[in-house]
């Protein structure tokens, strides 16, 4: 497993092993997102339909569904009908990326957790 963080804080996960335990990885990221919820982190969620929504992460569940408060749309000219939305629920299966502030991510700890999870799968 390989975890990478880009300069804008986007985390990506790649696995060379197609047999890797997806359930273990989901629980790892679920735990990670729960820590972000506790700190009221502001995130930008990019959906598969190219809509980007920024807001304060209020909750995350085991399916990686997200609830955001104080939301704003990154392209209000394209989505004017969403300007009045202040809270939203986002189904995990429609999420393409979750952009995180780089200072909120402990990359070392997350990489160590991924390595431990990979060893358990073998």
Buried (B, 14 or more C-beta within 10 A) or exposed (E): BEBEBEEEBBBEBEBEEEEBBEEBBBEBBBEBBEEBBEEEBBBBBBBEEEBBBBBBBBEBEEEBBBBBBEBBBBEEEEBEEBEEBEEBEBEBEEBEBBBBEEEBBEEEEBBEBBEEBBEEBE
